[in-house]
Amino acid sequence: MTFCIALDAMGGDHGPSEIIPAALLSLEKHADLEIILVGDEDMLNQMLSEKGADSNERLHIQHASEIVEMHELPSQALRYKKDSSMRVAIQLVKDEKAMACVSAGNTGALMALARYILKMLPGIDRPAICSMMPGLERHTHVLDLGANVDPSSEQLFQYAVMGSELTSAVDNVKDPTVALLNVGAEEIKGNDRVKQAAILLSESHLNYVGFVEGNDIYAGKVDVVVCDGFSGNIALKASEGVATLFSAHAKKVFRGSTYGKLAAMISRPVLKTIQEKIDPRRYNGASLLGLKGIVVKSHGGADSLSFANAIEEAMKEVSKNVPERISERLEELLIEG
């Protein structure tokens, strides 16, 4: 199977300066991968030439004359940026010229454009952003991470279906465990929306295990944690902040004295293992689930290694036909209900 992935080469904080190296890294790693770089053709050609990669037969350029800026409103991007690199990349998926789109650009604009161009799967009201978070035992897929801050109980149920199918597909887990994020594990806790979602999940054939609290996300005891976009986005940003805090304090301590420097030399292998385990770059690549196509959102500040992981996530979803699996599973559950 040959994979063809469209990259929004102009999106994110760094644009092509990080995305082109990520593309080259991915092409070197995967012989069955083709990439379409979408953006300013002259700029991309020049940068590829400087890296000696302008003759790569598996790397193509699709010109787009506009860029969706990180501060732009989604409505502006949708209405006025008809030839933006983000929109053109998504359109390539719609036209079946690419199997997936990866962008580090404006999240709101990406969501709006993807929903407008690709449309929603039958039975799904709104898309959800889903990503992995590291845990003690294993990683956990968490959704929604910011697409919909005020979902209904029915939409939370839809998120559970989507998260379960994604986890089953990319992690090869036969019957993923699903939990609802709540302020406590007791059945009496939580708002009416969460309680009603719990009833829907309990009555379904999903492997629902009940409520979990925020700290349970990182315990890695469940495969999927479902929440509203407001809570999920805070959990995501808090985890990134803690990882940065840990790294900064460790560097400060080890550089603060001769003893600290000596301790750093001795413990370097252990510290490296810990850093790799919690490094947000390893978990970069959030899936926009519920669409009739595969769109992966990279962190806006992603470096080349981080963006390459987002490309990897897109390839996994393509190989497992994630949108089709979600649609089929939802239809089964509705029939069973």
N, C-alpha and C positions, 0 to 999 in steps of 0.2 A: 504494500500500500504506500502510495506517495502522498505526503501531506503538503498542502499549499496554504500558508498562513499569511494574511495581510497585516502589516504593521503600520500603525499610524506613526510615521517616522518623525513628525513635527510636534507631537504631543508631549506633555510632561514638563518638568522643570529644566531638563537638559536637552531634550529634543534629539536630533540625529547624532550628537556627540557621544551619547551612551547607547542609543538604539542600534546604530550601525555596528558597533563592536559586539553587541548582544546578538544581532543577526548572524554575524560571521562566526561567533562562538557556537551558536546553535547549528549552523550549517556544517561546521567542522565535526560536531558531535553526532549529527544525524544525517546519514547518507541518503535517507528517504525523504528529506525535507526540502521544500522550495519556499522561498519567501518573496513576497511582493512588498517593497518599500513604497509607501504612499506619502508624497510630499513634493516639495520644490525640486523638480527634475535636475536643474542645473546645479543646485547646491549638493544634492545627493550624489550626482555623478562625480563632482569634484572631490567630495569627501571619500568616495569609494576609490577614485583614482589615486588619491594620496595614500591610501592603505593598500594599494596594489590589488584591489578586489573588484575592479570594474569589468573584468572578463569572466567572472563567476557565472556559469550557465544556470545555476540554480537560484540566482538572485536577480530579481526584476524590479523595475521602477514604474510606478503609475503616477503620473503628474497630478498634483492638486495645487491650486494657486492660493488657497486661503488656509489660515490656521485658526482653530478655536482656542482663544486665550483662556488661561486658568481662571480668570476672574469673570468671564462672560456669563451672562444668564443663559440657561438652557433655551429659553424662548428666542433669544437673539441668534444663537447658533443654528437653531432649527429654521428660523425664518430668513435669515440674511446670509448665512454661510453655506451656500449651495455647493460650493466646490472646495470645502474644507478637507484636509487630509483625513480627519476623523470620519466625516460623512462618506467620502469616497471609499475608505477602507471597509466600512460597514456595507456599502452598496455592492462591493465585490463579493461579499458573502451572500447577499440577496440574489445576485446574478449568477451564483455558483461558480464564480471564477476563483474564489478562495473558500476554504473550508471553515475558517475561523478568523476573527479579527482580534488583535491585541493592541490596546492603547493605554498610555500613561496620562492621557489628557484629562480635561475637566470632567469629573464624575457625573455631575448633573446633566451636562450636555451629552455625554456618552449614553447615559440611560435614556434620555429623551429621543435621541437620534436612533438608537437601536430599536426602541419600542415603535417608533414611527415607521422605520424602514422594514424591519424584520417581522413585526407584529408579534402578538402573544400566542402561546400555545393554547389550544382549546381547553377551557376549564381553569385557566390561570388568569386571575384578575390583574395582578401587577407583578413585575419582576422583583427578584430579590438578589442582593449581593451576598455571595457565600465565599468564605475563605477558610483555610486551615489555621488553627492555633496550636502551638506546641503543648504537650502535656507530659506528665510523669511516666505514664504507661504507654501512651500513643497520642498522636495528634487528634484533634477534634475539628469537625467542620461546623462552623457557626454561621447562621443566617437569621435575620437580615442584618447587614452591617451598615445600613444607611439609605437604602433605596426608598423605604416607606416607613416613616416615623410613627404612623398611627394606623396600623393594619387592624382589620376585623379578626374575630376568632376564626372565621372561615379562611381568611388569607393566611393566618398562622398555620392552619392545617395544610394549606397548599405548600407553604414553605417546608413543612415537615416531609411532605411527599417528595419535593424537589431535592431537599438535602439528603434524604435517604437514598434516592436513586443515584445521585452524584457520588455519594460515598460507596455505595455498592459497586458502581462502575469503576471508579478510578482507584479504589483501595481493595477491590476484590473481596468485599465483605458481603457474605450471603444475606444476612438479615440484620442490618445496622440498628443499633439501639438509638432511640430518639428521646430527647428530653426537652422540657420547656424551661426557659430561664425565668426564675421567680425570686421574690424577696425571701423565700423560705421554702423548705422541702415539704412542709405540712400542707395537707389538702385545703385547709381553711384559709391559707394565705394567698395573697395576690388579688388583682382586680378582676372584675367580672369577665373581661375579655380573655384573660389567661385561663380562668376557671372554665369558661365555655370551650375554649380550644382544647383543654385537657379532656373534657367529656368527648369531644369529637375524635380525638386521638385514641382514647380508651375504647371507643366503639369501632375503631377501624382495625384493619389487619396489619398495620404498621407495628413495629416492635417498640412500642411506647413504654418508657420506664418511669415516668413521673416528672416531678419538678427537680430542678437543680439550682444551686446558687452560683454567684459569679466565680467564686474560688474553685468550684467543681469543673469549670471549663478547662483549667490547667491540670487537673488531676488525671485527665485522659481516661476516665472511666466510662464515658459514653461516646458514641461515634458522631452524633449530631445534636447540636443544641440550637433550639429555635427561639427567636425573640423578635421584638419589634426593632425597627431600624434605629430608633433613638438609643435604646439600651445597648444594642449591638455595636454601634459606632463608638460609643463611649468605652465599651469594653475593649475594642480593638485599639483605640488610641491610647488607653491607659496601659495596655500591655506593651505597646511600642515604647511608651515613656519609661516604664519600669526597666525594660531591656537597656535603654539608653542610659538610665540612671545607674544601673548596675555596672555597666561598662565604664562609665565616667569615674565612678568611685573606685573601682578596681585599679584603674590607671593612676589615679591620684595617690592611692595608698602605696602602690608598688614603686612609684617614682619619688615618693616623699623622703626616703632615707636610703642609706647604703644597705641596711638590713632589708628594706622593702624590695630593693632592686635584686638582692641575692635571692629573696623568697620568690620573686617573680621568675627568675631563671629556673629555679627548681620546680616550680609549679606550672610552668608554661604549657606542658602537654595537657594537664588537667584543665587549665583555664581555656585553652583552645577548644577542647571538647565541649565545655560548657557554653562557650560563645557560639560555637557552631549549632548547638542544640537550640538556643533561644534566639539566634540571629534572625531578625524579621525578613532579611533578604531570602532566606531559604523557603519562606512561606509566601513569597510574593506571587500574586496572580489570583485575583478574586473573580469568581464566575458570576456573570449576570444571568441568573437562571429564570426560566419561564418564557424565553424568547424562541422563535422559530429559527434559531441559528445560534452559533457559539460566539460569544463575545467575552473576552477576558480583560479585566481592568488591572493594570499594573499601578503600583504606588507612583505618585507623581514625581517623587524624588529618587526613583529607582536608578541604580547604577547598572552597568552592563550585565553583571552577574545576576542581579535581581531581576532585570527585565528578561534575561534568558530563562529564568525559572517560570516566568509568566508564559513564555512561548511553550515551554514544556507542558504546562497545565493545559494550554489550548490543544496541544497534540494528543494528550491523554483523552480529553473530552471528545475529540474527533474520532479517535480510534474506538471509543466505546459508544458512539452515537447517543450522547447524553440527552439531547432534546427529545429524540424519539423514545427513549426509555422513560423519560418523565411523562410524556404524553400517554404512553401505553399503560403505565402504572396508575396514573390518575384515573384513566378510563376504567381500569379493573376495580379500583376502590369505589368509584361511583356506582358501578354495577352491583358490587358486593353490598353497598350501603342500601 
